[in-house]
Amino acid sequence: MPRKSLLKQTLTLASLLSFSLFALYFTFVSPSTPNLTKINTQDSLFRSRENVAKEVKIYMYDLPRKFTYGVIESYDKSRGAQPKNDDSLLKYPGNQHSAEWYLFKDLNRPSHERVDSAVTRVDDPEEADLFYVPFFSSLSLVVNLNRPGTLIEHPAVLYSDEEMQESLIEWLENQEYWKRNNGWDHVFICQDPNALYKVVDRVKNGVLLVSDFGRLTRDQGSFVKDVILPYSHRINSYLGDIGAENRDKLLFFMGNRYRKEGGKVRDLLFQILENEKDVIIKHGAQSRESRREATKGMHTSKFCLHPAGDTPSACRLFDAILSLCIPVVVSDYVELPFEDVIDYRKVAIFVDSNTAVKPGYLVKLLRSVNTHRILEFQRNLYEVKHYFEYEDPNGTVKEIWRQVSQKLPLINLMINRDKRLVKRDLTEPDCSCLCSNQSGIQMTL
Amino acid sequence: MPRKSLLKQTLTLASLLSFSLFALYFTFVSPSTPNLTKINTQDSLFRSRENVAKEVKIYMYDLPRKFTYGVIESYDKSRGAQPKNDDSLLKYPGNQHSAEWYLFKDLNRPSHERVDSAVTRVDDPEEADLFYVPFFSSLSLVVNLNRPGTLIEHPAVLYSDEEMQESLIEWLENQEYWKRNNGWDHVFICQDPNALYKVVDRVKNGVLLVSDFGRLTRDQGSFVKDVILPYSHRINSYLGDIGAENRDKLLFFMGNRYRKEGGKVRDLLFQILENEKDVIIKHGAQSRESRREATKGMHTSKFCLHPAGDTPSACRLFDAILSLCIPVVVSDYVELPFEDVIDYRKVAIFVDSNTAVKPGYLVKLLRSVNTHRILEFQRNLYEVKHYFEYEDPNGTVKEIWRQVSQKLPLINLMINRDKRLVKRDLTEPDCSCLCSNQSGIQMTL
């Protein structure tokens, strides 16, 4: 009995002490603690204009492990690797859709290292303007050695990306903040054009971080609501000086000759280019060896061809930029990352597909670009390349968050508007659009 | 001859001196003068992210006088007023579409008075992010006592709003900066839903400052690109305290009973409401006398009805807000100003048209709102009313510029994207949209 009583006394004392400390904290220490009086509730109802302009607060969900490190573990397992006991030993595998890893890693940095980011991470969801869902959705697609829907290769692994997607939604639907604003304030990473494909209709209100809109319908994705990300480059940056003399090849391309949809232009380009002097155009699949060859090609050519793949975007464009190899873009529907701050005509040449496949046209055009112009393009490429370096502290990650933060006014508008909209007799979907009058130009050089 | 030679010497000296001063100025005084070396040209090609986030620079065109003060003069003339010799004596006539006057006046204030504005006025168009076209387009519509297209009333006046609109476009088309970016970076004020109606297709790339999108097609206007402005209130603000006891009327409406389109709901509302106790609903036209009566009604009623007019918006909503009379909005397609910072469910009640015209429904609903709830609405109205005061230094004008400045990232994106787009086989217009999934709720209280 005396022991129990002593315990009781200690507990009482401890709770009294912690209450005092708590009270003290609220009274003197924490200026930003929300005060729940009437007036302050008002303040949060009508977000003050200062807050909107200055600082965007993001909350990163603490997702069940299976959606983050668990995906890496499953990926390793299906390739026969030994399980690790410590998450910090897991290495996110190199691939072109690794923004999900860099963003996750960035938000996990200590806050004093993130002071110049456009978004501030907060631990209390109540304070947040935005909610980040860090599911490794692109890696999840390729956990099994084959693409989704096919049988798993390694008997020890039972992994289904589709089940993961469904499970994410199930988890989200139990979250208070997911329901609160119809998902408008949620940010999803789905960089691979197929990532989240099964549930995209249920997350489409959110800001989607994507490579392009090739697989999305107009009401699922647009550059008004979403953010186009660069692929992570797969070949090394060119570290030498600007110059044309060490680039003896005119044009370089290495990649899959046969693709679907817009990518059909590739075979036609092969036909007209494969016998041209100073042009290297060859079929190649993903491998360490072909990456080495591509690096050499991009570092020693003046121009690098970027035809559409299955969707309008491809990793190759960013490899070219970081190689200071002037991209020649033949992808009529491509959307480009960070286009509000980058004028791509200054760093790349755009040729429409119909013109590009005219025999002789492309080579003649590129040969007409003089050295002065080439150096100008290279200088401009040099100027913008930090935007495409995920590892650069002043690079891609910082710019992605800036782009996301710029969406906040429209997000807040949609949140407020959605809730007061009454039933209407609409003859078409309720969309607000930004339309271009331009029918497009034949070619831009 | 000696005189001429002296003159020559003086001129030479003067020009030498001014050249030195000029050089001195460029060397020491002006840190912001653009330096036209290669590197700085690059800087302006890739707008630095700091600039985009921090400060938005606007250039106001020095339009020919006929588009600004000339419109006031013509308006006065057609009403028989004596001509003034001095523009500063001209008084912009009070009307519900006077944002054009307040914005013009604001940009003409000395820069030290405008330091907390979201847009900084610049004198050099080369520095500008945005270009403001201060044509008094709404006043121009009503210069003649009758509406556009009808014969002028006063024989001394020869004024045609349509000719003014055409003439504005003609003038713009001679401007270098208008052509430079397809007009994306131009800001037009056309607050009256009919303002600029004849040329809106030619200015639609610009940011349009409008009351609603009732007369605009989807590719002409949307809240993604444009800014919804409040009408200038026409009755006096309520300056008394929050409270229900001095408001003995339940619901008030005064205005035109018969309107076109969505406004047809008005006659139905009259039918179900005109015999209700504590409800004042009466037909009234614009006059000083009816404004006085409306002021009294709005200041002594708990709720103020806001049915659609010919277009979804109307001045009355803002009169109600400033009267602390809780708006009851029956206008299914209304878009509201500043909805990213104002949650209108906290200050108004929204009822869809079909429900609102059910006999007995509206009155029963409003009688069910208890005093506690009414005071809460009033407190919220009090909190937001500054957004609707054009005269308040922290009011409408400041917020309009903040809204405009938020459009800059999308404007810059469209400028860059438009110029590199190649010819494509589009099956539908090239629009990027933000779509609401909501089919709308029956009524929001």
Interface residues (C-beta under 8 A of the other chain):
Chain A: K38 Q42 L45 F46 R47 S48 R49 V52 A53 A118 N182 K204 N205 R218 D219 S222 F223 V224 K225 D332 Y333 L336 E339 D340 V341 I342 D343 Y344 R345 K346 A348 F350 V351 D352 N354 T355 R379 N380 E383 V384 E399 R402 Q406 L408 P409 L410 N412 L413 M414 N416 R417 D418 K419 R420 L421 V422 K423 R424 D425 L426 P429 D430 C431 S432 C433 L434 C435 S436 N437 Q438 S439 G440 I441 Q442 M443 T444
Chain B: K38 Q42 L45 F46 R47 S48 R49 V52 A53 A118 N182 K204 N205 R218 D219 S222 F223 V224 K225 D332 Y333 L336 E339 D340 V341 I342 D343 Y344 R345 K346 A348 F350 V351 D352 S353 N354 T355 R379 N380 E383 V384 E399 R402 Q406 L408 P409 L410 N412 L413 M414 N416 R417 D418 K419 R420 L421 V422 K423 R424 D425 L426 P429 D430 C431 S432 C433 L434 C435 S436 N437 Q438 S439 G440 I441 Q442 M443 T444
